[in-house]
Amino acid sequence: MTQARQPAFFASHGVFDTPEGRTALIILLMFPVLERLQTAGGPRERRVARYLSETFVTDIDDCLREMGVGDMSVPKKVKRAAQALGERGLSYRRAVASSDPVAALADELAATIPGLEQSPSGARALADMTLGSLARLEAAPLDALQAGSVQLFDAAHDAAVAQS
């Protein structure tokens, strides 16, 4: 979640640095991890995926309250964010399974992440990054993933983000 809040990430890909843009980026960055945990098939991995999703919901709630959003509207906004996590996970999964996953995922990202509709190159870069993360996580042992020792992004991507 920390990576999704780095200003350089927004500047290099065109995602709007707004609460909606940050939430969309967090969902995108969670997608490969949740996919790996859920497709691993074991009860332990599914439990970790559920805890990660619950942590996302708690983080959204905390952020909204820190931003001064009124107590009456926080539950509605948190519910919307939780629904977005599930719905986008399904649409991203369908895009990845398509015959042209980069193009399909880039199109989906442009439709769901604020700012990417005006930045096709940013959408494509994020699609490439996401597919790379999926491949790295698929190759990684589950114990390493659960220990947090798997690198989600390659060094070239991290360097590009740091330089922007």
N, C-alpha and C positions, 0 to 999 in steps of 0.2 A: 504494500500500500504506500510505502514511502516513495518508491520510484514513480508512482502515478502522480505524485505531488511535486515533482521536480520541475521548475519552470522551464528548464532547457528542453525537456521532453516535449512540451507544448510548442515551443518555438521551432523545433526541428521538424515537426510533423504537421503542424497546422491545427492541432486540437485547441479549441477555445479554453483558456485558463479560467473557467467558471466552475461553480459547484457541479453543474450538469456535466461539463467536460471532464472534470476530475472523476466523477462517479462513473462515467462511461469508460474512462481509461482504466480505472480500478477493475471494473467488470472484465474488460478485455485482458488485463494482465492476470486475472484469476482464472480465466477460461482454460488455459493449458494445464494448470495445476489441478483444477477440478476434473477435467477430462481424464487425466492420468489416474487420479485417485478413484474415480467412479468406474473406469473401464478395467481397473485392476481386478475387480470382482470380489475382493474379500471384505468381510464385515469391518475389519479394522480400517481399511482404506476408505470405505464409505462413511464410517464414523468420523474420520479426519476431515473428509470433504464436508460433512455436515457442520463440524466445528468451524471450519474455515468460512463457510457461508454464514453461520451465526455470528462470527467475528465481524464480517462485513456489515451485517445488519446493525450490530452494536456500534461499530465505528460510524456508520451513517447517522444513527441516532445521536451519538455524542457530538459529531460535527455540526449537525443542525442546531442542537442546543447551544453550542459554543458560538454559532453565528447569530444567535438571538432569535431564532425562529420561534414563534409562539407555541406554547405547550399544546394547544388544541390542534395545530396542524402538523406537528411532528409525526404522530402515528400514521397519518395519511401519506406523508412524504416517504417515510421509512417503508411502508407497505409497497409504494410505487417502486422504490429502489430494489426491494426484494423481488418483486415481480419482474423487473427489468433484468435482474441477474439470471433468473430462470429462463425467461423468454429469449434473451440474447444468447445464452448458452445453447439453447436449441437451434436458433438460427445460425449461429457460428458453426455448430456441429454439422448442420446440413450443408453449409458452404464448403467446409473442409472435405466433406464426402463427395462433392460434385466432381465432374470431369475436369474442371479447371479451377482448382481450389484457390489459387492466388487471386484470380479475377473475381470469383464469386465472393470470397471473403472481403476483398477490397470494396466491392459494391455494397456488401452488408455493412461494413464499417462506415462507409460514406453516408449511409442512410441512418445510422444509429449513433454516431459520435459527432457531437457539435463541432463544426469547423471543417470536417473532412469532406463535406459536400463541395467545398470550394478548393480542396486540396487533394486531387486524385493521386498525386505522387506521395503525399503523406499517407493516404489510405492504403496504397500499394506497399509502402515501406512497412506499415504496421501489420499488414497481412503477411508479408514475408517474415517479419519478426515473430509473429504468432505461430506460423507454420514451423519455423526453426525451433521455437520453444517446445512445440508439441513433439518434434522429432527428438530433441535432446532429452525431454522427460520420458519419452517412450523407451529410450536406450538406457536410462538411469535406473539403478536398483531402487525399489520402493523405500528401503530403509534410508538411503541417502536423501531421497525427496522428503521424507518425513522428518529427517534430522535438519533439513534446511541447507544441505550442503551441495545442492545441484544448482548450477548456474543456468538461469532461464534465458539469458541473452548472450550473444557472442561478444567478444572483446571489441570488434569493429563497431557494432551498434553502440556499445557503451561509450566508446571514444567519440563517435559522432555526436551523441547526445551531450557529452561533457564539453565539446568544443563549441556548440551552438549557443 
